[in-house]
Amino acid sequence: MASVFLYHVVGDLTVGKPELVEFAETETVEAAIRAIGESSEGGIPVWNKRSQKSVIENAEMRQQRFVGILNSLDIVAFLAREECLADQAKAIKTPVSEVVIHNYSALKVVDPGTRLIDALEMMKQGVKRLLVPKSVVWRGMSKRFSFLYNGKWLKNIDTSSGNNTNLIANTNLPSSSSSNATILDKYCCLSREDILRFIIGCLGALAPLPLSSIASLGIINSNYCSIEASFPAIDATKNRPHDPCAVAVVEPTSDGQYNIIGEISASKLWKCDYLAASWALANLSAGQFVMGVEDNLTPRSVPDIALNQMVGDSNLGNGGSPTRQKKFSSRSIGFFSNAANSSFGVGRSMYRGRSAPLTCKFTSSLAAVMAQILSHRATHVWVTEAENDNILVGVVGYADILAAVTRQPVPAISESQPS
């Protein structure tokens, strides 16, 4: 195990992170679309509103108010419902409480002094966000050890208040209750992307692991979700996975394998035209959805309808409905390039731009896969055979990478070492 995970704490990664602004479940889908466009990993944490703002809220209370993480695929799937397509203006005014999938374990409130290795273990178990208090307890850059050592609080932490594990340390706080409220209400949010960016900056400390192939590390997940290109695209939203939130669009080959031609995922829909994407999801096949329809369908096959253009803040401002109208086309979803393939039965094209799935070979190194995910702001990479970059064999996501870099046993640490 690299010492970088033992001698750094979560507080090191919060330097420069902005204060969390909560997104309440009473907000509308329209507001969520704007917020997701500015978020990391294409999703935003959703919260219940505080019952009494005058009451000092500790970490446990904040954890209990968390609802789940809302992503772009959740919104597109909701807007693709028949009743939403019939009245889009009403649909985008729907509270997100009716859209977000409840998952209380996706976020964890942790002390800034929590060891980085402990944070990685949490994320391996399904935590997608870490909420870290920006309190006066945390001072300076990294300390050699966490306040937590082998699951126990060190002596400089006040444990008189009882149930303090993974909660905010209350030492050195001002005596004023109003000051306490101000301090305890300030949090910043760390995503798995933040963690991965820190790790990729420490590849030298992980050597020779980063140069090992993902196949040799055994982190390729073969239990991915997929849908055949000829099936309705809306089927991809049924029992969709949550980590990564992605469904591969595939075509079967004569020898029983599958070619990947695209994906329906939160990553791809992150900054799309949500209303256009929802119509396409409800009316097109999966292959048409990811490859384009203009050359595959006759003009009569696609209804001549007007869709609200919802890309950019200018169309969602002033609290009103989007005003600009345009007719549907395959490129109106927002991620089709001008050189999309004329037939999704021909295979993937290198000129398809953002509609092409992000892939790597199973011989690719761990460092290369990490760089791909970060450079494309993706949550996963599809893995193909070395000889044929169309044949799909699995997927690698954040959890798989974190499992790889933390797999080695943690060495014993002497308490006599300086802290």
N, C-alpha and C positions, 0 to 999 in steps of 0.2 A: 504494500500500500504506500503510495506516495505521501511523503510528509506534508505536502501542501494541503491535503485534506485534514490533517491532524492539527496543524499549526495555524490554520486560518479559521475564522468564525464567520457566522452569517453577517455580522455587522460590517465586515470588510467590503461586502458586496453592495451595501446600501449607500455608500458614499456617492453623492450626486443624484441619488434617486429622488424623484419628486414625491411630495406627500400624496397619499391616497385620497382620491375624491370618490366617495361611495356612489354607486349607481343603484338606486332604489328599485324595488320590484313594481312600484307604482308608476314608474316612467313608461313611456310608450315605446312601441317597436320602432317608430321613426327616430326617437332619440337614441335608441340602442344601435341603430345602423350607423349613426354618426360616431358614437363612442367606440364601436368595434373597429371602425376604420383607423382610429388612433391608438388601438391597443396592440399588445404583443400576442403572438400565437392565435390571432383572429378570434379572441374571446374576451369577455369582461366578467368579473365577479359581480354577482347580484346580491343585494342585502335587503333584509327587512328594516323598516325605519325604527329608530330608537323611540321607545315609548315616552321617556322623560329625558330631555337633553340636559336638564340640570343635575341629573344623577351621574356621579363619576362612574365611568364604564371601564371595567378591567378587561383583561384579555379573554377570560372565559366568557364574559357577556358578549364580547365582540364575536367570538367564535360561534356562539349560539344564534346570532342574527344572520349568519351567512346562509344563503339559499342554494346557490350553484353557480356554474360558469356558463354564460350564454354565448354561443358562437354563431358564425354566419350561416352554417348549414341548418342550425335549429330555426333560424328566422326564415330562410328560403323554404324549408319544409313546411313551416307554418303558413307562409303566404301562398303555398301551392295548394292549400285546401280549397275545395270547391266554393265554400262560402266566402273565403277571402278573395278568390279571383273574381267573384261576382261583385264585390264591393271593396276595391283596393283602398279607397280613401278611408273607409272605416277600419280596415284591417291594420293599417299602419298606425292607427291611434289606439290599438289594443294594448293594455298593460302587459309588460313583459312577464308578470306573474303567471300569465296563461301560456307562456311560451317556454320559459326556462325549465330545464330538467333539474329536479332537485338532487343534489349530490353534495351532502355536507362534508364528506371526506376529501373533497377536491382542494380544500384550503385549510391551512394550519397556521395558527398564531404561534410564533416562536420568539424567544428572547434573542436580542442581538448578539449575545455571547454564546449561543449554541454552536458547537463545532460544525464545521462544514461537512464532515463525514456523516454526522447525525442528520443533517438536512438532506443529504443525498439519499440516505436510507429511507427517509420519509417519502421522497419523490419516487423512489423505486417501488414503494407500496401504493402509489396512486395519487399522492398529493401533487397538484399542478401549480399551486401558488403558495408562497410563504408570506405571511403578513408579519412585518417586523416593526415593533414600536420605535419611534424616533424620540427616545427619552434621554434625559441627562445622565442616565446610568452608563451609557456607552460613550467612552471617550477615546478618540484617536484611532489609529489604524490597528492592524492585527496584533493580538496578544498571542503568546506562544501556546496557550491552552484556553479552552473555553471556560466559562463560569461553571459549566457542567462537566464533570469528569466521571466517566463510566456511570452516567446516570445519576450522580449525586451532586448536590450543590456544594461548592467550595466554601471555605470559612468566611470569605468576605461578602457572602450573600445572606441577607436576613431571612431566616426561615421561620420566624416566630408567627407569621401570619398563616401558617398551616399549608393549605393546598397550593403550593407555589410551583410545582413542576411544570416546565415549559411556559410559565407565565412571566409577567413583568417583574423584574427585581425592583423592590421598593426602597432600596437604600439611597441616601443622598437626595431624596426628593424634597422640594420646598414644603414648608409646613402648611401653607395656604391651600385650602381645598380648591379654590378657583385655579391656582397654579397647577395643582395635581390634575385637574380636569383637562387643562390645556395640554399638558404633557402626555397624558394617557390617550388623548384623542388623536394624536399625531402618529400615523403609521405610513410605511411605504410597502409596496408589494413587489416581491421578487418572483419572476416566472422561471420556468425551466430554461428558457432561452437565455436569461441572465446567467444562470448557473453554467450553461454550456459555453457561453462567451468567456467566462472566467477560466473554465477548464482548458479551452483551446489556447489560452494565453500561457498555460503552464505545461505544454506538451513535453518540454524537455524533462520535466520532473517525472513524467509518466513513462519515459523510454524504458524498454523498446515497444511498449504496448501500442502506441499510436500507429506504428508501421505494420502491425499485424493485420492480416485480412479479417474482415468481419465473419467469414466462414470459419476460420481457425478459432475465433473467439466464441463461436457458437451463439451469436446474438441475433441471427436472422430468424424472424418470427414467421413461421409458415402458416399460422392460423389467422390469416388475413381475411377480410371480407371482400367479396367480388360480385360483380353482376355482369351477365353476358350483354354484349352490345345491342342485341335484338330485343332485349326485355325493356319494358317501360322504365324510364328513368326514375319515376316516383318510387319504384320498388327499392331503390337504394336507401330510402329513408326509413324503411321498415327494419327494426332491430339493428340499427346502425351502431357500429362500435364507438366507444368513447375515447380510446387511446391506442393509436391515433384515430381521430374522427375522420375516417376516409374509407371509401369503397373503390376498389379498382374496377375499371371497365375493361372487360377482356373478350377475346374471341377464341373459341376452341380450335385446336389444330387437329390434323388427321391422326396424330399419334397420342391424342389424349391430353396434351399440354395446353397452356393458354398463353396467347399473346396479349400483352397489355397495350391498350390504345389510349387510355386516359384515366381520369379519376374524378369522382364526385366527392368533394371534401371541403372542410371548413377553410383549409389553406387556399384552395383555388377560388373559393367564393368570397374571400376576405373583403375585397374592395370592388366587387362586381356591381352591376345594376340589379338590385335585389328583385324588383318587380318583373323584369324581363326574365331573370333566371328562374323565378317561381313559375311563370307561365311555361317556360321551356321544360322545367322539371315535371310539370303536370301533363304535358301534351306530347312530348317527344320520347323517342327511345333513348336508352343510355348512350348508344353510339352516336346518335344525332346530337345529343346534348353536348358531348365532349369534342366532337369533330366538326360540327357545323351542319347546316341543313340546306343551304341555298343550292348546292349542286346535287343534293340527294333527293330533294322533293320538288315537285312541280309547284308553280305559284299557287295553284288551288289547294295544295295540301296544307299550306300554312295560312291560317285565317288572317285577313287584312284588318288587324286590330291596332289600336293605339295604346301604347304603354307609357307610363310615367318614367322619365329618366331620373334615376335617383343617385347618380354618381356625383359626388362633390357636395360640399356644404352649401354652395350657392343655391342648389335646388331644394334644400331641406330647411332653409332659413325662414325667419319671420314667423315661425310657429304654424305656418299654413301647409297646405298640400303642395307637392311638387307641381310646377306649372308647365314645364317643357314637355311636349308630347312627341312621340315618334313611332313609326311602325316597327313591328317586330322583324328582326333578321337574326341570323345565327351569331353575328358579331355584336348584337345589342346586349348580350349577357355581359360583355366587358372583358373577356379573356381570350377571345379568338383572334388570331392574327389574320392578316390579309391574304396569307398564302395557305389557308387551311386545306387539308386534303379534300379532294373532290369525292372520295368514297372512303368510308371508314372500314371497308373490307380490304384495303390495300396495305394497311399497316401504318405505323407512326411516321411522321415526316419531321425532319430536322428543322423545317422552316415554320413550324406551327406556333412558335412563340410561347406565350404563357399558358396555352391550352395543353401543351405536351406534359405528360407526367414526369416528375423528377425521378430519375433512375440511376442506379449504379450497378456494377457487376459484383457477383459474390466474392470475387477476388480483390475487390477494392479495399484499401486500408481504412482503419477506423478514423484516422486523421482526415482522409479525403471525404468520408461520409459526413463527419462533423462540419467540415468546411462547406459542403454542399447545403446542409440544412441551414446554417447561419447565413450564407450568402443569398439564399433564396427566401429567407424568412419562412421556412417550412417547418412542419412538425414531424416529418418522416421522409424516408426515401424508399422507393420500391426497388427491390433487388432482382436482377435478371441473371441468366446464365452468362458465363464468360464468352462462349462462342457465339451466342445469339442474344443480342440486347433487346429482343422482343419477348422472349420466353420468361414469364414471371415465375419466381421461385419463393418470394417472401417480401417482407417489409422490415425496415429498421426505424424505430422511433426513439423519442427521448428516453423512455424507460429502459430500452435495450442498451443504449449507450451508457447510461448511468450504471447499469448492472455490470457492464464491461470494465469501467474504470474503477469500480469499487470491489471487484471480485476477490482481489488478493487479501489475505488475512491482515488485520491491524496489529502491528507489533506492540508489545507491552511498553508502557511509558512509566518511568520512575517518578514518583511524586516529589522526589528530592531535587528534580531539575528546576532551574529558575523559571518563573512565570512572568 
